[in-house]
Amino acid sequence: MFVLAELEDTVKVEPSAFGKKDHDAITDVLNEKYANKVVQEVGLCICVFDILQTSERFILYGDGCAYIKVSFRMTVFRPYIGEVLVGHIKSCSPHGIRVSLGFFDDIHLPQETLLEGTRFNTDEQVWVWHYEGEKLFMDIDEPIRFKVLGENFTDATPSVHPSGSSAGRRQSVADTTASNDLVANSTKIPPYSLTGTIQQDGLGLLSWWES
């Protein structure tokens, strides 16, 4: 479920952080930039695992901040295809079931990946598995075990056009970082999502398989 990804970046350390050790200052900046963000084709970043290599500091004229090239490893959420996970049902719709792991909600179990005999109850707005004459309701917040079928990365970054106030001004590193952070937090299209299935023995609500 969690893997280590090796990344490289140039870190901007503010003068207010010069009193910290380089390792701590760099880690703080990287966690602020990457934690709970999706990196395309990498996954959902959780936190910095370790720092592998750093360059010498360099300071831009008139800036006052220190810039350091860094190679580091990040703890990333990216389950492999076929991995079995346990989450909770977050919502249901005629299209399928949305599952949450608590820290990650973009998991979809499409209608066609549910068990045979499962039908959507429009009154209760939940899916119901009709099994041997019984109706087994798949209620909201119920723990559910599923297998990962696929993953999807979506680059929802829009084209950035300079505003009138910034026309003719070179975009700074701070401008770029702010723009990227704004996009990552404002887009409604999930940049990373998973598709799962419960069409296998042992999968589905945990209560179905309790002895």
N, C-alpha and C positions, 0 to 999 in steps of 0.2 A: 504493500500500500504506500509506503514511504521509501523514497530513493534519494541518493545523493547526486546532485548535478553540479558539474564544474562550470563556473561562469567567470567572465572577466568584465571589469568596468573601471571607470575613472571616478574616484570618490572625491567629493568636495567637502572639505573639513572647514567649518566656520572658525573664526578666531576665538570665539567663546569656548571652543572645545580643545584649544591648544594645550591646556593644562592636563588633559588626559593622555594616557599612553596611546600610541598610534593604533595598536591592536583594538583597544576599547573604542576609540573614536571612530575608526573605520567600521567596526561591527555595528555600532549604533546607527551610523548613516545607512549602511546596507540594509539593516533590518527595517529602518523607517521607509526605505525606498521599495523593498521587495516583499516584505511580509504581507501575506494575504492578497498578493497580486499574482496574476497569471502571466507567465512568460511563454510565448508561443513555442509549441513543440517541446516544451520542457515540463510544464505542469504548474500547479498551485504552490507557490513558495510559502514555506512555513517560517523558517528562521535560518540564520547563518550557522553552519556546522563548524567550519574552521577557515582560517585564512592561510592560503598556500604560499603566496608571494606578493611582495609590494615593491614599488619603485621608490626612488627618492622623491621627496616633496618638491613641487614647483609652484610658484606663486605668480599669478597674472598681474601685470601692471595695473594699478588703480583698483584692484579687486580686494586684496588682503586675505583671501581664502587660500588654503593649501589644497592642491590637487595631487592625488596619488593614484597611480595605476595599480589595480589589485586583481589578483587571481584568487578565487575563493570557492568553497563548496557550500551549497545551499541544500537544506533538507526540504524535499519537495513531495507533495502529494500527487502521485501518478500511479494508480493501480495498473497491473498488467492485465491484458485481455485474458479472460478465463478465471481471474481471481474472484474468490467468494468473499463478500463483505456483509456486514450486518448494520442496518440503519433503522430509521423509523419512518413510517408513512407520514409525509408532510401534507399531501393533498391528493385528491382524486378528481378525474374528469373523464368524460367519455373517450378521451384519447389514450388514457393510461393512468399510471400512478407516478407521483413525484416522491422521491425518497431523500431524506436528509441524514447526513452523518453527524450533524451538530455544527461542524465547522465548514461543511460543504453541502449545498442544497441542490445543485444542478445535476441530479440523477433521475433519469426517466425510464420507466418500465412501460413500453408501448403496449397497447391492447393485445397485439399479436404475440407478445412474449409472456402473457399470463397463461395460467393453466387452462386446459380445455374444460369447458363448462363454467367459466367465469363470466358473469354478466354484470353490467353496470346498473345499479339501483338508483333511478332518478329521484326517488323520494328521499332516500338517505344520503344521496350523493357519494356513495362508496361502491367499490367493487365487491361482488359476492361470488364465492366459489360454491357451485352446486355439486356436492359430492355424496354419492350413495344416499340420496334423499335428504341430506342435511344442507342447510344454508350457512356457510362459513363467511361471516362478514369481515372484510378487510378494513377495519376502522382506523381513523386518523390516530397517529401517535403509536400504533401497534409496532413492535419490533419485527423487522422482516429481513430474511436472509436472501440474497440475490447473487447472481454471477454477472460479472462485467462482460458485455458483448462487444462494446466499441467505445471509442472516445472521439470527440470532435473539438478541434481548435478553431475559433472564429476570430479573425483579425477585424475588430470593429473600430479601428482607429480611423477617424475621418480625415479628409484632407484639410490641412491647416492653412488658412489664408490670413495674411497680415492685416491687422485693423488699421484704420486711418491714423491713429495715434502712434503706431509703431512703424508706419511706412518709412522706408529708407534707413531703418535701424537694424543692424545685424542682430539676429536672435542669439541670446546668450545661453550658456549652459543652464542657468537658473530658469530661463523661459522655457527651454525644452523639457526640463524635468517637471515643471509645473503643468505644462500642457499634457504630458503623458499621464501624470497622476490624475488630472481632471478627467481625462478620457476613461481611465481605468475605473474610476469611481462613479461616473455618471451614465455609462452606457447600460441599456436595458438588455442588450444581447449578451448572453453568457459567453465569455471568452473561452471557457473550457467546460465541457459537459460530458457526461457518461450515459451510455445506454446499457440497460441490464435486462436479465430474464429470470423467471422463476420456474421455467419448464424443465425441472429436474428433481428427482427424489431428494428430499432434505431441504429444498428451497421453499420459500414462502414464509408465512407467519411462523414465528418460533413456537407459538402455542399449538400449531398443528402437529408438531413432532415431539411434543413432551410426552413422556411415558406415563 
